[in-house]
Amino acid sequence: MKTHTTPASLRLLATLGLCMALFFFGKRWYQQAETSSLLWLLGPTTQALSWWSGKTYHFVVSEGFLREDGALLIHKNCSGFQFFLLALLVSWSSLLYHARSFRTGFVRFLISSCAAYLLTLLANTARILSAEHLAAMPSIASHIAADTLHQSVGIFVYFSFLVLFSLCLWSVPDERPNPTPS
């Protein structure tokens, strides 16, 4: 049986390939990035934490943001960059499904990329605040190691935010015309 490749399926494959390439190169860049290269994520997250907690942070070169009391260091691994890549992939997969023209696809691409960035800042701030709050509770801190608690909170918060983000994106009406019954 001979299969025919349509222009739409070629466009889909090309776009998927581009998304995967951007994801791969983003991961490679992150592995080699210094903390100062992630200030576009760390800075706003730290500002939100400072606003929420009322505590100040100062930037230490090649370390990250250190809270005034020295009890919390927000560094490269706390940037949320990997979550940002996943949020981009979720938003771009929705984009591939919904957009049917280059013009509207490009607009949706910009909006979904900005939404992924804002979601990353919100999720990362929620993750750090939740982990810090739970670590301060004696009943939890005495039973769970700090690193295990930190990872568990991160997994729960990031997964929850990705699922909610995905549900929101997939609920957006698509541009495809409704088929008319024959």
C-alpha positions as CSV (number, residue, x, y, z in Angstrom):
1,M,0.0,0.0,0.0
2,K,1.4,3.4,-1.0
3,T,1.1,6.3,1.4
4,H,0.8,9.9,0.4
5,T,2.3,12.7,2.4
6,T,0.2,15.8,2.5
7,P,1.6,19.3,2.9
8,A,-0.2,19.5,6.3
9,S,1.6,16.3,7.6
10,L,4.9,17.7,6.3
11,R,4.3,21.0,8.1
12,L,3.4,19.1,11.3
13,L,6.5,16.9,11.1
14,A,8.7,20.0,10.4
15,T,7.2,21.9,13.3
16,L,7.6,18.9,15.7
17,G,11.2,18.6,14.5
18,L,11.8,22.3,15.2
19,C,10.2,22.0,18.7
20,M,12.3,18.9,19.6
21,A,15.5,20.6,18.3
22,L,14.7,23.7,20.4
23,F,14.1,21.5,23.4
24,F,17.4,19.6,22.8
25,F,19.4,22.7,22.3
26,G,17.8,24.3,25.3
27,K,18.8,21.4,27.5
28,R,22.3,21.6,26.2
29,W,22.5,25.3,26.8
30,Y,21.2,24.9,30.4
31,Q,23.9,22.3,31.2
32,Q,26.6,24.8,30.3
33,A,24.8,27.9,31.6
34,E,26.1,29.9,34.5
35,T,23.7,31.2,37.2
36,S,24.0,34.7,35.9
37,S,22.7,33.5,32.5
38,L,19.4,32.5,34.2
39,L,18.7,35.9,35.7
40,W,15.7,36.3,33.4
41,L,14.1,33.4,35.5
42,L,15.8,33.8,38.9
43,G,15.4,37.6,39.1
44,P,11.6,37.8,38.8
45,T,11.2,34.7,41.0
46,T,13.3,36.2,43.7
47,Q,11.4,39.5,43.4
48,A,8.1,37.6,44.0
49,L,9.6,35.7,46.9
50,S,10.9,38.9,48.4
51,W,7.5,40.6,48.0
52,W,5.6,37.6,49.5
53,S,8.0,37.0,52.4
54,G,9.1,40.6,53.1
55,K,12.7,39.5,53.2
56,T,15.4,40.8,50.9
57,Y,17.8,38.8,48.7
58,H,21.1,39.9,47.2
59,F,22.8,38.4,44.2
60,V,26.1,36.6,44.7
61,V,28.0,36.1,41.5
62,S,28.2,32.4,40.4
63,E,26.1,31.4,43.4
64,G,22.6,32.9,43.0
65,F,20.3,34.9,45.2
66,L,21.0,34.7,48.9
67,R,18.3,35.6,51.4
68,E,19.3,38.2,54.0
69,D,19.4,35.7,56.8
70,G,21.5,33.3,54.8
71,A,18.9,30.5,55.2
72,L,18.0,30.2,51.5
73,L,20.0,30.3,48.3
74,I,18.2,30.4,45.0
75,H,20.7,29.2,42.4
76,K,20.8,27.7,38.9
77,N,19.0,24.5,39.8
78,C,16.1,26.6,41.3
79,S,15.6,28.6,38.2
80,G,12.8,26.5,36.8
81,F,14.4,26.3,33.3
82,Q,13.6,22.7,32.8
83,F,9.9,23.3,33.7
84,F,10.0,26.3,31.3
85,L,11.1,23.9,28.5
86,L,8.3,21.5,29.3
87,A,5.7,24.3,29.5
88,L,6.9,25.5,26.1
89,L,6.5,22.0,24.6
90,V,3.0,21.7,26.1
91,S,2.0,25.1,24.7
92,W,3.5,24.4,21.3
93,S,1.8,21.0,21.1
94,S,-1.5,22.8,21.7
95,L,-0.5,25.3,19.1
96,L,0.2,22.6,16.5
97,Y,-3.3,21.2,17.0
98,H,-5.3,24.5,17.1
99,A,-3.6,26.8,14.6
100,R,-4.4,26.5,10.9
101,S,-2.7,29.5,9.4
102,F,0.8,31.0,9.7
103,R,-0.5,34.4,10.8
104,T,-2.7,33.1,13.7
105,G,-0.2,30.3,14.4
106,F,2.6,33.0,14.9
107,V,0.3,35.0,17.2
108,R,-0.6,31.9,19.2
109,F,3.1,31.0,19.3
110,L,4.0,34.4,20.9
111,I,1.1,34.3,23.3
112,S,1.8,30.7,24.3
113,S,5.5,31.3,24.8
114,C,4.8,34.3,27.0
115,A,2.2,32.2,28.9
116,A,4.8,29.5,29.5
117,Y,7.2,32.0,30.8
118,L,4.7,33.5,33.2
119,L,3.6,30.1,34.3
120,T,7.2,29.2,35.0
121,L,7.6,32.2,37.3
122,L,4.4,31.4,39.1
123,A,5.0,27.7,39.5
124,N,8.6,28.3,40.6
125,T,7.6,30.8,43.2
126,A,4.9,28.5,44.5
127,R,7.3,25.6,44.6
128,I,9.9,27.5,46.6
129,L,7.3,29.0,49.0
130,S,5.7,25.6,49.5
131,A,9.0,23.8,50.2
132,E,10.1,26.5,52.6
133,H,6.8,26.5,54.4
134,L,6.7,22.7,54.7
135,A,10.3,22.5,55.8
136,A,9.5,24.9,58.7
137,M,6.8,22.6,60.0
138,P,8.4,20.4,62.8
139,S,6.0,17.5,62.2
140,I,7.1,17.2,58.6
141,A,10.7,18.2,58.9
142,S,11.4,15.6,61.6
143,H,10.1,12.7,59.4
144,I,11.2,13.7,55.9
145,A,14.7,14.6,54.8
146,A,15.0,18.1,53.5
147,D,16.2,17.1,50.0
148,T,13.4,14.5,49.7
149,L,10.8,17.1,50.8
150,H,12.3,19.6,48.3
151,Q,12.1,17.2,45.4
152,S,8.6,15.9,46.3
153,V,7.2,19.4,46.5
154,G,8.8,20.3,43.2
155,I,7.3,17.2,41.5
156,F,3.9,17.9,42.9
157,V,3.8,21.6,42.2
158,Y,5.3,21.4,38.7
159,F,3.1,18.5,37.6
160,S,0.0,20.2,38.9
161,F,0.8,23.4,37.1
162,L,1.6,21.6,33.8
163,V,-1.7,19.6,34.0
164,L,-3.7,22.8,34.6
165,F,-1.8,24.7,31.9
166,S,-2.4,21.9,29.5
167,L,-6.2,21.7,30.3
168,C,-6.4,25.5,29.8
169,L,-4.6,25.4,26.5
170,W,-6.6,22.5,25.1
171,S,-9.9,24.1,26.1
172,V,-9.1,27.0,23.7
173,P,-11.4,26.7,20.6
174,D,-9.5,25.9,17.5
175,E,-9.7,27.6,14.2
176,R,-10.8,24.7,12.1
177,P,-14.2,25.1,10.5
178,N,-16.9,22.9,11.9
179,P,-17.8,20.1,9.4
180,T,-21.2,20.6,7.9
181,P,-23.4,17.5,8.0
182,S,-24.2,16.1,4.6
